Amino acid sequence: MNIKTTLTEDSIPENYYNIAADLKEPLSPVLHPGTKDPVGPDDLSPMFPMELIGQEVSQDRYITIPDEIRDIYRLYRPTPLYRARSLEKALDTPAKIYYKYEGVSPTGSHKPNTAIAQAYYNKREGIEKLTTETGAGQWGCSLAFACAKFGIDLDVFMVKVSYNQKPYRRAMMEAYGANCIASPSKYSEVGREILAKTPDSTGSLGIAISEAVEKCVTDSNTKYALGSVLNHVLTHQTIIGQEAMEQLASIEEYPDTIVGCTGGGSNFAGIAFPFLGKSLRNDESIELRAIEPSACPSLTKGKFAYDFGDTGGMTPLVKMHTLGSNFIPSGFHAGGLRYHGMAPIVSHLVNNGYVNPESYTQLDVFKAGLLFAKNEGIIPAPEANHAVKGAIEAALRAKESGENKTILFNLCGHGNFDMQAYTDYFEGKLFDQEYSDEEIGMALSGLPSV
Ligand SMILES: *Cc1c(COP(=O)(O)O)cnc(C)c1O
């Protein structure tokens, strides 16, 4: 039997938690792509509303969540916390495995947590239109939903490989009233340039970001929204971990190990940072595991260096674990994990030894996801399968050492829109891909000099 812990809607957190307040070492500054000097608010204001720029550099531990945002969170929050008893039994592990389930949101993942906040702050500053990119489509759908709630127009540049693989995600964006465009497209200069050189380009998040940023700075009263990586996005996601902490406390539990998958780092940060912050303030330790695909191994094989967030070199330079902004990962199925970089805060924490990264290949990850599905019923998103795999490995290590560990992981989304990936897995059409040091070195050789 599974334990399901739900809270009343009064338990939706009242604040976002900002880990910058508790970091022992400050983050490296964000640099202007042209001058390489630290950026100020004026450099970012063409792209983001002032409130989000403020949150990006805020040192306040708590940021009050406006009632208008909490009202929309009420549609699906608090999300449930489950104990995966059946999975524990299948693994024959002494470890307890808990998971927080973000798949109950309207779009099926954690992404609306920040989409709703970003749409709200833009609306409050009079913005009429947003542009964005999407990989697997989860972010595009989530922002489309949030924009519908606040009456904002939205252009979504969707990485072409996903646009073709996931027609239902596009339909979902359109159902919420957004405009979905396959990237690279003819609608931006960057897109036209790439199409001229590589007409059959399958696209990448880096390219789609360039297109969305270009459209935002050239259209009036239009701003840009990013679904991961940035400090304010990670901060919004901390409602996940705050709720989980309260849910675990209600059954007198506390995790020894926290596991999340990392594409840009936001769902991992969301579940882990409230716990890590507590550990940092009390000088305690907690084991944090960030799980990434071997086919896009920014944390395990990338370099901690200044790089662009996009392929066109239009975004500011941030210090992060990166594979190089020209890195184009193979078309593997966890589309949400195909980004060349990683959130600067997550990168900083890996660099300082607070977070341990691990990478796994696609076939091992799907196998883990199917074991979970057969035992717990939910079919995870391909991205979330990485977290499942990490949690299973942690439970097996506990079995080996005979320790009674309590493991918490973030089941950041369901896979109901990703069944083509599962079909491909069943038909033996998925392959593992790892990059040689030489290939990674090539991509990294293009890093900007700072
Ligand atoms: C977008 C997405 C991810 C990757 O983004 P993070 O910022 O690392 O969370 C992972 N899982 C799901 C379900 C997603 O939609």
The ligand as a Gaussian input file, in Angstrom:
#p B3LYP/6-31G(d) Opt

LIG

0 1
 C       11.685000      20.835000     -18.354000
 C       11.685000      19.574000     -17.636000
 C       12.861000      19.083000     -17.054000
 C       14.184000      19.762000     -17.162000
 O       14.265000      21.041000     -16.615000
 P       14.826000      21.359000     -15.178000
 O       14.947000      22.828000     -15.173000
 O       16.145000      20.679000     -15.016000
 O       13.823000      20.883000     -14.213000
 C       12.792000      17.896000     -16.385000
 N       11.649000      17.211000     -16.275000
 C       10.496000      17.645000     -16.803000
 C        9.264000      16.832000     -16.632000
 C       10.481000      18.847000     -17.498000
 O        9.336000      19.290000     -18.012000

